[in-house]
């Protein structure tokens, strides 16, 4: 009898254990990942313009406003916001229970309205922030441009020593108790959406007193202060970072993880191995993994679910002032890429279907992108989505996505013949070498480069363009972009606020704040007269469109015309939107979701399950 009772007890324990394992519980300590090419480059929040920094630092700071899972505006440090003069001035009323803490969660100071003025002064002060993130406030806030130029003209030590007196004198920013008011240059109905981006993030003046201007610009996780949901309690470059729940976070109703551990991996293949070993709580899938798992007999098939479309519009950036590895100008490439027929031959001559399949092999053509701005950012009053205006200007019909729409072999051949004739006369030798740089440690990047090389060879011929894959060790910016070694580079831009100027404004010339023109394309250094004239015209169209503020529909029409001009002349090369497949323990529908700002990467109010969600469960979420 004892023997049978023991057997029954063991069976009960086994069944009980299985039941506990199979039950779904919320995750308390979330395990995430980033690829090594996306390692952080700075902890200076106001300086960064890159997702690789902002995806993490957005969790360290609370802004005036945040977003909802449906993309709407929501209170954060500000409990309310309003305009009383037709969107020229915007006032934000702040709550009084927000605290600054150090990386260990110890109280440092109260968050006050002046902290947001201190943050904006930092952004606009040339000697403190080196012109980063200035384009938005300069375009919108009264006196911001003048203050930037004022600081730029000062000696470095005087600029760094500035506090708020001169800033208040020159800039349309007023602090009154728990209120801060920004006065815009003109009516700016989209201004509150800028309150979700880091150019309006706060800095405590007491922190600057503690570590100095240079100390903040070169800060690490142990020296910055935090007012957001998490502190960064551990950071090992290229290896791991740990975010810990802020013990003094004001929003006690927010659902937060106790910790978020972000592992650095060489590529998505490594991440998939870690996920299947139970070391990560989600993973995006590569082309080969999607192909394997889409087989109904695969063990993961029932769990493969779609990601939400990200806010990024991916484009290729030409480098118009390329250098060789010895630092001398690459005259052959620079002359070729300045030729419009050469650019048009690629625009019409490349069928990128297989390239898109690297992101979404099940439905690659759904990722087709022919506008520079991300779709669904804004719409006209009649509901017409902005990028549709761009496509209408370009005469592109996307009603049928059964083929890669832009590809036209006959057109491409004609442009190729013209380019060869014109460029040969200028001394260009063929094939033109096109240098594409990838991380040397990423097999996924290598596979993608191989696909691109094959596309160029098949569509345009190796006698015309020689697509060469080169590698860097750890940092694209320092090893490739700054020395100007790339012929082209792929980059995704997401809006900082809800207006298209934030996209195309990054490409105009004669503007220190145009990120891509300054950092990727080197367009300000163009010497070819025809290409220079095209950039001048694109810049004129963009600036004139941006000056329209009282009629939003007219503004969008004019911006779309400028954007279409840029694409018609292939000053940039739109490639794809990012929407792929994943295995996950997170309900994406519960996350903050917005097509602008930095709020969508915050680990706040996520619905999770320590068991992997099934495709059927995800279908219900998407409803």
N, C-alpha and C positions, 0 to 999 in steps of 0.2 A: 504493500500500500504506500509506504514511504517513497518507494521508487517511482510509482506512478504520480504521486503528488509532486515530487521533484521535477518530473518531466513536464507536468502541466505548468508548474511555476516557471520553468525555463521558457516554455512556449509563450506564456503570457508576457514575460519580459521581452522576448524577441518581438512579438507583435506590437507591444507598447513602444519599443524602441523604433520600429519601422514607422509607426504612426507619427511619432515625434519628428522623425527625419523627413517624412513626407508632408508634414504640415507647413503652412506658409507663415513666416514671420517677417516683420520689417527688419531691414538691415540696419544695424547700429554703427558699424564701422565699415565704411564704403571703400572699395578697392578699385582704383581707376588707373589709367596709364596715359602716357604721352610718348611719341617717338622722339628719339634723341635729337633729330633735326629741329624739333620744336621745344628744345630746352629754353628756359627763360634767359633773357639777356640783361634785364634790369629789374630792380625793385622800386625804381622811381616811377610811381604810378602815373603822375602827370606827364612824364616824358614819353612813356611807351605809346606806340601806335600799332603794336603787333599783337595778334591773338595769342601768340605763345606766352607773352607776359600777362595779358589782360585776362585770359581764361582762368588764371590762378589768382591774380591780384584783385579781381572783381569780388572775390569772396572775403577780402580783407577790409573792404571799405563799403560803407553805406553812403549813397548819394542823396540828393534832395528827393528824387523820385526813383521808382523802379517800374517794372512791368509785370503784367499778369500772364498766366498761361495762354491767354488769347491775344496777347500783344498790346493790351491797353495800358494806359498810365495808371500808376498806383502810388499812394503815399509811401515815403520812406522816412528820412529825417524830417522832411517837410510834411505836415499834416494836411495842408491845403495850399492852393496856388490860384492866382487870379490876375486878370488884367482889367484896368479901368479906363484905358484910352485906346481901345481898338487894336490890341496886340503889340503896341510899341513898348510898353513897360510891363514887366512881369514880377509879381511879388510872391515870395514863398514864405510861409509861416512855419517856423521850426518847433519841434517838440523839445521838451527840456530834460529828458531823461536818457540822452545818448552819451556814452562815455568813450573816452580814449583809453586803451589798455596797451601794455607792451606784449611781446610775443608769448609771455607766460601767463597772460591774462590779468596782470596786476594793474590796478587803476592808476592812470596818469593825469587825466584832466577831463573836464566836461567838454562836450562838443557844442560850440556856440556859432552863431551866424557869422561872426568874423572869420571863422576857420574857412568858410567857403570863399570869402574875399581873399584870404591869404593864399588859397589854392589857385585862384584865378590870377592873382598877381604873379605867382610863380610861373604859370604857363606863359604869361605875356612878357615876362622879363627875359630878354635875350640872353643875358649872362647867367641866368639860373637854369633855363630850360632849353637853350640852343635852338629856338624856333620850332620845337616840336609841339604839335596839337594847337598851334596858334590860328590856323586858318578859320576854324569855326567861330571863336569869339571875335576875331578881327572882322569877319564878314557880317556878324550880327550885332555886336555890342558897341554902343557909342563910345568913341574915344579909345577903343582897344588897339586899333592900328596905330594911332598916334603914340600911345604909351609904349608899344613894342618898338617903334622907331626911336623914341626918346631913350629907352634903355640901351638899344643897340649902339647909339652914338656915345654913350658914356664909357669911360674907362672901366675895365672889368671889375676892379675892386669896388668902385662906386656903385655899379649896377647890382652887385651881389649884396651890398650893404643896405639897399633900399628896403623900407618897410611899407606901410600902407598910406602914408600921408600923400605922397605924390600920386599914387594910384587912385585914391579917392578924388583927388583934384582933377584928374584927367579922364577917368573911366566912368561910364554910366553904371556904377555899382554903389548902392547905399545900404548901410546896415543900420537898422533901427530896432534895438532890443532883440527880440527873437524873430525879426523879419529881415529878409534881404531882398532888395529890388534891383533888377537889371533893366536898364533902359537901352533899347535897341536903336539902331540907326534908322530903321523904318519899321513899318508893321511887319511882325515876324510871328505869324500864328503857330509855326512849328517849334518855337523856342523851348517850350516845356520838354520836348523830346530830347533836347540837348542835356537836360538835367539828368539823363540816364547814362551820360558818357563821362569819361574820366577827365576831360578838360574842365569840368565844373566840380570835380571832386574836392573834398576839403583837405587842408593841412593845418595842424595846430602850430601857431607861432611859438608855443612853448617847446615843441619838438625841435624846431629850427634853432631856437636858443640853446637847446641841449646838445645837438650834434653838428650844427653849422650848415651852411648852404652846401658846401662840398660834401659834407657827411650825408645829407639827404639825397643829393644827386647820385652818390655812389653807395647808397644804403644796401643793407642786406636784411634778411628776415628778422634778425635779432635787434636791429636798430630802428626800424619803422614802428609807428604806432598804428593801432587797429581800432576801427569803430564798427566793423562789419561782423557778419555771423561767425567768422573763423579767424584764428590767428595761425600763422605759419610757424609751427613749433620746431620743425626740423627741415633742413635743406641740405642735400648732398648733390652737388652739381653733376648732372649726367647719370644720376642713380635713383634718388628718391626724394620726395618732399611729403611732409605730413601736415595737414590742416587739422586743428583742434577746435572744438566748439568754444566760442567766446563765452566765458562764464558771466560776463556783465552785459551781454547783448540785450538791448532794450526790448526787442520783440520776443517776449516770452512765449507767445503763441506759435511762433515759427517752428516747423518741424526741421530739426537739424541732426546731422550725424554726430556721434561722439568724436569720431575722427574720419578724415578722408586721406587715404594713402595713395599717392600718385607715383607709380613705378615708371621709370624710363626704360623704353625698349628700343631695339635697333629698328624694327619694322613691325608691320601688322602680323606677319607670320609668327613672330615670337609672342606677340600678344595673344594670338589664337591658342598657341600651345599652353600659355599660362592660364587662359580662361578654361580650357578643357581640363586642366589640372586643378581647378578650383581656386586659383590664385587671384582672379579678377572677377568683377561683377558685371562686366559687359565687354563686348569687343565688336568692332566693325570688321566686316569680312572682306577679304581680297577676292579678286576675280576667280582664282583657282578654287578658293574655299566655297564661294557661291556656287560654282559649277558642280562641285562635289556634293554639297549639302542639298542642293535642289533636287537631287535624286530621291524619290519618295522612300527608298529603302535605307537612306542614311539615318543614323541615330539622332542627328540634330535637325532633321528636316522639319519636324513639327514645331520647332522653336525659332526658326529663321523669320525675322520680322523686319519691316522697313524702318529706316530712320526718318525723321522729319527733314524736310529741305532746310539746309542751313541758310544763314543770311548772306552768304558769300557768293559773289559773281566772279568766276575765274576767267582770267584773261592772260594772253601772252604779252609780255612787254619786250619790245625791241630795244636793244642798246645802240643808240646812234653815235656814241663816242667810245667804242670798244678799244681796249688795249690788248696787246699781246702779253704773254707771260713775262717778257723782259721789260714791260712797262712802256713800250713804244706803241703809238697808235696802230691799230689794225686797219690800215688804209683800204685794203681790199673789201673787208666786210662793211666798213663805214660808208664807202662809196656805193656799194650794192644796196644796202638797206635804205639809203636815202632816196633810191629810185622807186617811184610809185608803182610802176609796172612790175618790178621785182616783188613788191609786197602783194600786189593784186594777184600775181600768179600763185602765191601761196594761199591767199584768201579763198580763191575759187578752186585751187588745184588739189587741196588736201581733203581727203575723205577721212574724218576723224572718228568714225564709228568704232574702230578697234581701240582707239585711245579712250573713248568714253566707256567702253566695256571694262577698262581697268578699274573703274569706279563702280559700275553697275552692269554686270554682264547679263543679267536677266532682262533688262530693259534699257540698254545704253542710249537709244535715241530719245528717250524721255528727258535726258540731261542736256539736250541741245540748247545752246545759248548764243544769241546773235545780237544782244544788246549789251552795253557795258554795265549799266545799272542792274541790280538784282530785281527780279520781278516781285510784284506784290508789296513793294515798299510804300507807294502812294497811288492815288487815283484822282481823276478829275471829278468834278461835281456830278457828272452824268454817269459815273461809275467806270469810265474807261481807265483801265490800269495803265500806268505810265509807260512801261516798256512796250506796250502795244502801240503807243504813239511813235516810239522809235522805229519799231518794225514797219509801221505804215509808211514812214518816211523812206525806209529802205526797200519798200515793196517786197517784204518777206512775209509769206503766208505760212503759218505754222499749224494750220488745221489738219494737216496730214503728216504725221511723224514716222512714216514707214521707211523713209530714206533720210540720209544726211542732207539737209535741204540746200546748203550753200554750195555743195560740190558741183562743179560744171567743168568737165574736162576740156570741152571745146574752148570755152572762155579762157581757161587757164593756159592752154597751149598758145593762144594768141598773145596773152600778156607775157608769157615766157619768151616768145620770139622777139617781141618788142624790147624786153629787158635785156636780152643777150645783145641785141644790136646796139642799144644805147650805152650799155655798160662796157662793152668791148671797146667802143669809141673812147671811153674814159679810162681805159687801161686796166679794167677789172679782168682778172683771170678766172676761168672756170675749171672745176667746180668751185663755188664759193664755200669756204669752210664755215659751218655753223656750230658753235660750241655750246653744248648743253651740259650744265653742271648738276651733279647729284651727290648725295652723301655716299662716301665710299663704303659705309657699313650697312647700307640698306639694299637688300636683295629685291624688295618690292620696287624701289626706285630704279634699280638696274633693269628689271623686267619691263617697266613702263618705258624707259629710255629705248630699250630694244624694239618695242612696238612702234614708237615714234620714228626711229631710224628706218624701220621697214616701210612705214607709211610714206615718208619722204622719198625713199628709193622707188617704191612702186608708183607713186603718183606723179613725181616730178623728175625722177631720174638722178642717179649718182653723178652723171656728167654735168649736172646743173647745180645741185647743192649736195655737199658732203656733210651729213649730220654726224657730228663727233661728240661722243659722250665722255665727259671728263669728271673727275671727282674732287671733292674737298674733304677735309678731315673731320671738322666739327662745327664750323660756323660759316654759313653761306655769306652773311653780311661782311664779316671781316676778311674772309679768304677769297671771295668772288666778287660780291657786289661793289664794295668800296674800291678795290683795284680795277674794277670795270672789265672783268675778264669774260663775262657771259655775252653771247650773241643775243639770246633771248632767255627769258625766265617766266615761269608760270607763277601767278600770284592771285590770290582771292581777296577781294576787298568787300568788307561789310560796312554798311552805313553807320556813321556815328550818331546820326539823328535822322528824322524822317523828312528828307528832302533830297532830290536827285543831285543837287549841286555838290553834295558830299562825295559823290562818285566821280563825276567828270571833272570836278574842280581839282582833283589830284593830278590831272594830266596837263593843265595849262602851263604855259611858259611865263617867264618874267615874274614869278611869284615864289618866294622862299618857302612858302607853306604848302606848295603842291607836291605831295609826298612822292608820287611816282616819277614826275618830271625831274625832280631833284635826285632821287635815290636809285631809280632803276633805269630809266630811259636816257638820262643825261641830256634831255631835249634842249636845255638852255645852251648847250654847247654845239648845237647844230650849225654848220657853216654852209651846207648846200642851200642855195637861194630858193629853189622851188619847194623843198621840204620846209624851210624856215617860213616861207610865205603861207604854207598850209597850216602850220602851227599858229602863226599870227592870226589867221582867219578863224581857226577853231577857238582860240583864246578870246577873240573879239566877240564871237557869237555867244560864248559861254558867259562872259562878263555882262553883256547886254541882257541876256536872259535872266541872270541873277539879280539884275537891278529891278526887275519886275516883282513887286511885293504886294501890291494892292489887289491884283487879280490872279488868283492861284491857277485858274485854268489857262490863262495866257502865259503864265510863268512856265507851267509844265509843257505847253506847246513849244515855247521858245527853247527850253532846255533840251527837249527831244530833238529839235532841229539841229542844235549844236552837237548833240551826241551822235546823231546820224551822220553828220559831216565828218566827225572823227573816224567813224567806222568805214564810211565810203572811201576814205583815203587811207584806210588801214593804218592809222596812227597807233591803234591798239587792235588786238586780235581776240575778240570774245571766243571762249572755248566751251565752258560747261558750267552747270549748276551741280551742287553736291547733294545727292540723295542716294543712299546705298542700302545695304542690308546688315543686320546685326543679330547677335545673340545677347540677351540682356535680362537683368533682374530689375530694371527700372521702367516704370510707365512714363514714356516721354510726354504723354499728354498732361501729366501733372507738373512738368517743369515750367519755369518761366520761359516764354517764347516770344521773341520779338525780332523783327528784321532790321533793327538798328540798335545802337548802344552796346553795352557790355553786360547787361543783366542776365542774358540767357545762359551764361556759364556758371551761375551761382548754384551751389548745392543746398537749395532752400526749398522746403515743402515737397520734396520728391516722394512719390509713392513707390515703394520698393517691395521686393519679395525675395526671400533668401532661396527660393526655388525659381528657376528660369521661367519667364513668361512664355506661354505658347502662342502660336499664331492665332488661334481662336480667341484667346484672351485679348490679344492686341487688336483684333478686328473690332471687338466690343469697345475698347478704349477709343479707337478712331471714330466710332459713331458719335 
